[in-house]
Amino acid sequence: MSEELNPKQQKKLEDHFEKKSKNVDEKDIKEVVDSGAAKIGVLENDIPDALESLWQDIKDMWNMVKDYWNKKYPDVPFGTIAAIVTALLYFVSPIDVIPDFIPVVGYIDDAFIVTLALKMIGKDIEKYRSWKYGDNPDNMAMQEY
């Protein structure tokens, strides 16, 4: 298997993302808040190659949902939260288009879903980062998960 998704897999993931993001509710948000830290913690010291360039984005997306849930950062469109929650629920789930345990390619579908979410949320993640970290990007490294 190559290290890229074929068009059929991409379409399946896009359809999944669109369908799931329209149905996000509080239960889903809570699940991401509760389970995201564990998945990030497990992978933090051995980030899969497919996720390496997206790792800070994944952590920031999780922090954004957590801060939204805890009412620390409520000024964000729900569509943004729904897109992030959809991506992170897929990320934390072991049942994927390509199962995570498959070496090298197991996280390619997760990276695709995270990238879809990032395209959708656009400037909202940057606004969040400015709010969360201020002018000091070194503050990102000090976050706990």
GROMACS elastic network, one bead per residue, 0.5 to 0.9 nm:
[ bonds ]
;  ai    aj funct       b0    kb
    1     4     6  0.82695   500
    1   105     6  0.79351   500
    2     5     6  0.76729   500
    2     6     6  0.88936   500
    2   105     6  0.76961   500
    3    50     6  0.87182   500
    3   104     6  0.73987   500
    3   105     6  0.56041   500
    3   108     6  0.71459   500
    4   105     6  0.78726   500
    4   108     6  0.69008   500
    4   109     6  0.85927   500
    5     8     6  0.79606   500
    5     9     6  0.57980   500
    5    10     6  0.61128   500
    5   108     6  0.73089   500
    5   109     6  0.71724   500
    5   112     6  0.84811   500
    6     9     6  0.53409   500
    6    10     6  0.62551   500
    6    11     6  0.87433   500
    7    11     6  0.60986   500
    7    12     6  0.85418   500
    8    11     6  0.51915   500
    8    12     6  0.61956   500
    8    13     6  0.86959   500
    9    12     6  0.50427   500
    9    13     6  0.62071   500
    9    14     6  0.85987   500
    9    97     6  0.73977   500
    9   109     6  0.83663   500
   10    13     6  0.51300   500
   10    14     6  0.60843   500
   10    15     6  0.85752   500
   10   109     6  0.81937   500
   10   112     6  0.78788   500
   11    14     6  0.50130   500
   11    15     6  0.60722   500
   11    16     6  0.84502   500
   12    15     6  0.52464   500
   12    16     6  0.61294   500
   12    17     6  0.86179   500
   12    97     6  0.84359   500
   13    17     6  0.60100   500
   13    18     6  0.85349   500
   13    97     6  0.77889   500
   13   109     6  0.76601   500
   13   112     6  0.79639   500
   13   113     6  0.69298   500
   14    17     6  0.50904   500
   14    18     6  0.61397   500
   14    19     6  0.85704   500
   14   112     6  0.89365   500
   14   113     6  0.76775   500
   14   116     6  0.78070   500
   15    18     6  0.51698   500
   15    19     6  0.60682   500
   15    20     6  0.84561   500
   16    19     6  0.52737   500
   16    20     6  0.59567   500
   16    21     6  0.83448   500
   17    20     6  0.53154   500
   17    21     6  0.58701   500
   17    22     6  0.86066   500
   17    83     6  0.78804   500
   17    86     6  0.65322   500
   17    87     6  0.73805   500
   17    90     6  0.88723   500
   17   113     6  0.71492   500
   17   116     6  0.80749   500
   17   117     6  0.84618   500
   18    21     6  0.54151   500
   18    22     6  0.65426   500
   18    83     6  0.85819   500
   18    86     6  0.88344   500
   19    22     6  0.55900   500
   19    23     6  0.70339   500
   20    23     6  0.53484   500
   20    24     6  0.65760   500
   20    82     6  0.84916   500
   20    83     6  0.86334   500
   20    86     6  0.61884   500
   21    24     6  0.55963   500
   21    79     6  0.78680   500
   21    81     6  0.89706   500
   21    82     6  0.52387   500
   21    83     6  0.54624   500
   21    84     6  0.84265   500
   21    85     6  0.76188   500
   21    86     6  0.54203   500
   21    87     6  0.85121   500
   22    79     6  0.82946   500
   22    82     6  0.72589   500
   22    83     6  0.85444   500
   23    82     6  0.80108   500
   24    27     6  0.80149   500
   24    28     6  0.59844   500
   24    29     6  0.74435   500
   24    81     6  0.86496   500
   24    82     6  0.55842   500
   24    83     6  0.85138   500
   24    85     6  0.73080   500
   24    86     6  0.72295   500
   25    28     6  0.53906   500
   25    29     6  0.65039   500
   25    30     6  0.88564   500
   25    82     6  0.80396   500
   26    30     6  0.61237   500
   26    31     6  0.85172   500
   26    69     6  0.87447   500
   27    30     6  0.51613   500
   27    31     6  0.61466   500
   27    32     6  0.87597   500
   28    31     6  0.50038   500
   28    32     6  0.63190   500
   28    33     6  0.86692   500
   28    82     6  0.89480   500
   28    85     6  0.69396   500
   28    86     6  0.82969   500
   28    89     6  0.76995   500
   29    32     6  0.52334   500
   29    33     6  0.62599   500
   29    34     6  0.86394   500
   29    65     6  0.71904   500
   29    66     6  0.83264   500
   29    69     6  0.72380   500
   29    81     6  0.82042   500
   29    82     6  0.81882   500
   29    85     6  0.61503   500
   29    89     6  0.88895   500
   30    33     6  0.50109   500
   30    34     6  0.60279   500
   30    35     6  0.84417   500
   30    65     6  0.89947   500
   30    66     6  0.84490   500
   30    69     6  0.74413   500
   31    34     6  0.51269   500
   31    35     6  0.58388   500
   31    36     6  0.78413   500
   31    85     6  0.88763   500
   31    89     6  0.77782   500
   32    35     6  0.52666   500
   32    36     6  0.51651   500
   32    37     6  0.83304   500
   32    62     6  0.74501   500
   32    65     6  0.77628   500
   32    66     6  0.81089   500
   32    85     6  0.64241   500
   32    86     6  0.89734   500
   32    88     6  0.64769   500
   32    89     6  0.61475   500
   32    92     6  0.79817   500
   33    36     6  0.56977   500
   33    37     6  0.71797   500
   33    62     6  0.70894   500
   33    63     6  0.83527   500
   33    65     6  0.68185   500
   33    66     6  0.53958   500
   33    69     6  0.76951   500
   34    37     6  0.67509   500
   34    38     6  0.78305   500
   34    66     6  0.87970   500
   35    38     6  0.54739   500
   35    39     6  0.65864   500
   35    40     6  0.88255   500
   35    89     6  0.86832   500
   35    92     6  0.70121   500
   36    39     6  0.53291   500
   36    40     6  0.61229   500
   36    41     6  0.84207   500
   36    59     6  0.87443   500
   36    62     6  0.65461   500
   36    88     6  0.71410   500
   36    89     6  0.81635   500
   36    91     6  0.84678   500
   36    92     6  0.64987   500
   36   145     6  0.83291   500
   37    40     6  0.51339   500
   37    41     6  0.58720   500
   37    42     6  0.85232   500
   37    59     6  0.86851   500
   37    62     6  0.78306   500
   37   144     6  0.87783   500
   38    41     6  0.50199   500
   38    42     6  0.61473   500
   38    43     6  0.87393   500
   38    92     6  0.87636   500
   38   145     6  0.76311   500
   39    42     6  0.51590   500
   39    43     6  0.63590   500
   39    44     6  0.84310   500
   39    91     6  0.83202   500
   39    92     6  0.61212   500
   40    43     6  0.53025   500
   40    44     6  0.56685   500
   40    47     6  0.89993   500
   40    55     6  0.89784   500
   40    58     6  0.84066   500
   40    59     6  0.73038   500
   40    92     6  0.87245   500
   40   145     6  0.69392   500
   41    44     6  0.51746   500
   41    45     6  0.78509   500
   41   145     6  0.63648   500
   42    45     6  0.73470   500
   42    46     6  0.80089   500
   42    47     6  0.89248   500
   43    46     6  0.52213   500
   43    47     6  0.51755   500
   43    48     6  0.74457   500
   44    47     6  0.57214   500
   44    55     6  0.86400   500
   46    49     6  0.89289   500
   47    50     6  0.83504   500
   47    51     6  0.66160   500
   47    52     6  0.58933   500
   47    55     6  0.76375   500
   48    51     6  0.54408   500
   48    52     6  0.61764   500
   48   104     6  0.76376   500
   48   106     6  0.85864   500
   48   107     6  0.69541   500
   49    52     6  0.51981   500
   49    53     6  0.80386   500
   49   104     6  0.71703   500
   49   105     6  0.87481   500
   49   107     6  0.80904   500
   49   108     6  0.88000   500
   50    53     6  0.75094   500
   50    54     6  0.82073   500
   50   104     6  0.76195   500
   50   105     6  0.73575   500
   50   106     6  0.82483   500
   50   107     6  0.57205   500
   50   108     6  0.54198   500
   50   109     6  0.87734   500
   50   110     6  0.82734   500
   50   111     6  0.62639   500
   51    54     6  0.51616   500
   51    55     6  0.57288   500
   51    58     6  0.86412   500
   51   107     6  0.68495   500
   51   108     6  0.76015   500
   51   110     6  0.78146   500
   51   111     6  0.57558   500
   52    55     6  0.51928   500
   52    56     6  0.83498   500
   53    56     6  0.76725   500
   53    57     6  0.83623   500
   54    57     6  0.51655   500
   54    58     6  0.61494   500
   54    59     6  0.87665   500
   54   111     6  0.72961   500
   54   114     6  0.78116   500
   54   115     6  0.80261   500
   55    58     6  0.51160   500
   55    59     6  0.63351   500
   55    60     6  0.86122   500
   56    59     6  0.50992   500
   56    60     6  0.60241   500
   56    61     6  0.84362   500
   56   140     6  0.82162   500
   57    60     6  0.50365   500
   57    61     6  0.59414   500
   57    62     6  0.85186   500
   57   114     6  0.84276   500
   57   118     6  0.81022   500
   57   125     6  0.84779   500
   58    61     6  0.50854   500
   58    62     6  0.62154   500
   58    63     6  0.86096   500
   58    84     6  0.89911   500
   58    88     6  0.78028   500
   58   114     6  0.73685   500
   59    62     6  0.51430   500
   59    63     6  0.61446   500
   59    64     6  0.85561   500
   59   143     6  0.88666   500
   59   145     6  0.81507   500
   60    64     6  0.59844   500
   60    65     6  0.86299   500
   60   125     6  0.76971   500
   60   128     6  0.84036   500
   60   129     6  0.74896   500
   60   140     6  0.84570   500
   61    64     6  0.50549   500
   61    65     6  0.63618   500
   61    66     6  0.86110   500
   61    81     6  0.88324   500
   61    84     6  0.62754   500
   61    85     6  0.84929   500
   61    88     6  0.80849   500
   61   118     6  0.88801   500
   61   125     6  0.73116   500
   62    65     6  0.52526   500
   62    66     6  0.61312   500
   62    67     6  0.85942   500
   62    84     6  0.77526   500
   62    85     6  0.82330   500
   62    88     6  0.73714   500
   63    67     6  0.59777   500
   63    68     6  0.83855   500
   63   143     6  0.88618   500
   63   145     6  0.84428   500
   64    67     6  0.51558   500
   64    68     6  0.60341   500
   64    69     6  0.85105   500
   64    73     6  0.73993   500
   64    81     6  0.81655   500
   64    84     6  0.87026   500
   64   125     6  0.78789   500
   64   128     6  0.68651   500
   64   129     6  0.86120   500
   64   132     6  0.87019   500
   65    69     6  0.59883   500
   65    70     6  0.84866   500
   65    73     6  0.85728   500
   65    81     6  0.64296   500
   65    84     6  0.74412   500
   65    85     6  0.73574   500
   66    69     6  0.50591   500
   66    70     6  0.60979   500
   66    71     6  0.85013   500
   66    72     6  0.85405   500
   66    73     6  0.86820   500
   67    70     6  0.50596   500
   67    71     6  0.60388   500
   67    73     6  0.51891   500
   67    74     6  0.76513   500
   68    71     6  0.50285   500
   68    72     6  0.59477   500
   68    74     6  0.50483   500
   68    75     6  0.80209   500
   68    76     6  0.77955   500
   68    81     6  0.81421   500
   69    72     6  0.76578   500
   69    73     6  0.80049   500
   69    74     6  0.78530   500
   70    73     6  0.76484   500
   70    74     6  0.84389   500
   71    74     6  0.53507   500
   73    76     6  0.72843   500
   73   128     6  0.81015   500
   73   131     6  0.86228   500
   74    77     6  0.86102   500
   76    79     6  0.84309   500
   76    80     6  0.69226   500
   76    81     6  0.73899   500
   76   124     6  0.71901   500
   76   128     6  0.85906   500
   77    80     6  0.54126   500
   77    81     6  0.67870   500
   77    82     6  0.88470   500
   77   124     6  0.83516   500
   78    82     6  0.60032   500
   78    83     6  0.85455   500
   79    83     6  0.61358   500
   79    84     6  0.86187   500
   79   120     6  0.88552   500
   79   121     6  0.80697   500
   80    83     6  0.51812   500
   80    84     6  0.62629   500
   80    85     6  0.85512   500
   80   117     6  0.82350   500
   80   120     6  0.73836   500
   80   121     6  0.52862   500
   80   122     6  0.88046   500
   80   124     6  0.73092   500
   80   125     6  0.87451   500
   81    84     6  0.51648   500
   81    85     6  0.59724   500
   81    86     6  0.84681   500
   81   121     6  0.84694   500
   82    85     6  0.51009   500
   82    86     6  0.60291   500
   82    87     6  0.86040   500
   83    86     6  0.51921   500
   83    87     6  0.63033   500
   83    88     6  0.86744   500
   83   116     6  0.84458   500
   83   117     6  0.53720   500
   83   118     6  0.83400   500
   83   120     6  0.71464   500
   83   121     6  0.71886   500
   84    87     6  0.51532   500
   84    88     6  0.60682   500
   84    89     6  0.84565   500
   84   114     6  0.78408   500
   84   117     6  0.59188   500
   84   118     6  0.79443   500
   84   121     6  0.79074   500
   85    88     6  0.50924   500
   85    89     6  0.58668   500
   85    90     6  0.84357   500
   86    89     6  0.52706   500
   86    90     6  0.63345   500
   86    91     6  0.86523   500
   86   113     6  0.84425   500
   86   114     6  0.89087   500
   86   117     6  0.80339   500
   87    90     6  0.52347   500
   87    91     6  0.61789   500
   87    92     6  0.88339   500
   87   110     6  0.76996   500
   87   113     6  0.55749   500
   87   114     6  0.53377   500
   87   115     6  0.86398   500
   87   116     6  0.80292   500
   87   117     6  0.62588   500
   88    92     6  0.60801   500
   88    93     6  0.84126   500
   88   110     6  0.86655   500
   88   113     6  0.86011   500
   88   114     6  0.74759   500
   89    92     6  0.52889   500
   89    93     6  0.61018   500
   90    93     6  0.51974   500
   90    94     6  0.81105   500
   90    95     6  0.81009   500
   90    96     6  0.71671   500
   90   110     6  0.67550   500
   90   113     6  0.75741   500
   90   114     6  0.87746   500
   91    94     6  0.78079   500
   91    96     6  0.84744   500
   91   107     6  0.84067   500
   91   109     6  0.88615   500
   91   110     6  0.54997   500
   91   111     6  0.83712   500
   91   113     6  0.81098   500
   91   114     6  0.79593   500
   92    95     6  0.89035   500
   93    96     6  0.69250   500
   93   100     6  0.87872   500
   94    99     6  0.63777   500
   94   100     6  0.61573   500
   94   101     6  0.81600   500
   95    98     6  0.78950   500
   95    99     6  0.59557   500
   95   100     6  0.77716   500
   96    99     6  0.50664   500
   96   100     6  0.71603   500
   96   106     6  0.86530   500
   96   107     6  0.89308   500
   96   109     6  0.74189   500
   96   110     6  0.79463   500
   97   106     6  0.89549   500
   97   109     6  0.66633   500
   97   110     6  0.88963   500
   98   101     6  0.85982   500
   98   102     6  0.75006   500
   98   105     6  0.73888   500
   98   106     6  0.54931   500
   98   107     6  0.72584   500
   98   108     6  0.75727   500
   98   109     6  0.63190   500
   98   110     6  0.85749   500
   99   102     6  0.59897   500
   99   105     6  0.85895   500
   99   106     6  0.53690   500
   99   107     6  0.76109   500
   99   109     6  0.87632   500
  100   103     6  0.77521   500
  100   105     6  0.77886   500
  100   107     6  0.54655   500
  100   108     6  0.86547   500
  100   109     6  0.88532   500
  100   110     6  0.84864   500
  101   104     6  0.89378   500
  101   105     6  0.87814   500
  101   106     6  0.57912   500
  101   107     6  0.84127   500
  102   105     6  0.61666   500
  102   107     6  0.82487   500
  103   106     6  0.58530   500
  103   107     6  0.86633   500
  104   107     6  0.75221   500
  104   108     6  0.82750   500
  105   108     6  0.54307   500
  105   109     6  0.81532   500
  106   109     6  0.72689   500
  106   110     6  0.81293   500
  107   110     6  0.50397   500
  107   111     6  0.62387   500
  107   112     6  0.86919   500
  108   111     6  0.50826   500
  108   112     6  0.62810   500
  108   113     6  0.88031   500
  109   113     6  0.62985   500
  109   114     6  0.86520   500
  110   113     6  0.51760   500
  110   114     6  0.61767   500
  110   115     6  0.85402   500
  111   114     6  0.51079   500
  111   115     6  0.60505   500
  111   116     6  0.85903   500
  112   115     6  0.51114   500
  112   116     6  0.62498   500
  112   117     6  0.87899   500
  113   116     6  0.50298   500
  113   117     6  0.63709   500
  113   118     6  0.87228   500
  114   117     6  0.51119   500
  114   118     6  0.62116   500
  114   119     6  0.87114   500
  115   119     6  0.62031   500
  115   120     6  0.85911   500
  116   119     6  0.52632   500
  116   120     6  0.63368   500
  116   121     6  0.88329   500
  117   120     6  0.50234   500
  117   121     6  0.61233   500
  117   122     6  0.85250   500
  118   121     6  0.52600   500
  118   122     6  0.60214   500
  118   125     6  0.79474   500
  119   122     6  0.55069   500
  121   124     6  0.56244   500
  121   125     6  0.65633   500
  122   125     6  0.64183   500
  122   126     6  0.75551   500
  123   126     6  0.50744   500
  123   127     6  0.61768   500
  123   128     6  0.85647   500
  124   127     6  0.50751   500
  124   128     6  0.61609   500
  124   129     6  0.86464   500
  125   129     6  0.61582   500
  125   130     6  0.86816   500
  126   130     6  0.62481   500
  126   131     6  0.85965   500
  127   130     6  0.51845   500
  127   131     6  0.62714   500
  127   132     6  0.86085   500
  128   131     6  0.50124   500
  128   132     6  0.59369   500
  128   133     6  0.83483   500
  129   133     6  0.55998   500
  129   134     6  0.71496   500
  129   137     6  0.87479   500
  129   140     6  0.86780   500
  130   133     6  0.55250   500
  130   135     6  0.67854   500
  130   136     6  0.88876   500
  131   134     6  0.56668   500
  132   139     6  0.85297   500
  132   140     6  0.85339   500
  133   136     6  0.60021   500
  133   137     6  0.63358   500
  133   138     6  0.80804   500
  133   139     6  0.55400   500
  133   140     6  0.64748   500
  134   137     6  0.75390   500
  134   139     6  0.81246   500
  135   138     6  0.89828   500
  135   139     6  0.88121   500
  136   139     6  0.57500   500
  136   140     6  0.81304   500
  137   140     6  0.56922   500
  137   141     6  0.79411   500
  138   141     6  0.56816   500
  138   142     6  0.73365   500
  139   142     6  0.53643   500
  139   143     6  0.71699   500
  140   143     6  0.57576   500
  141   144     6  0.85709   500
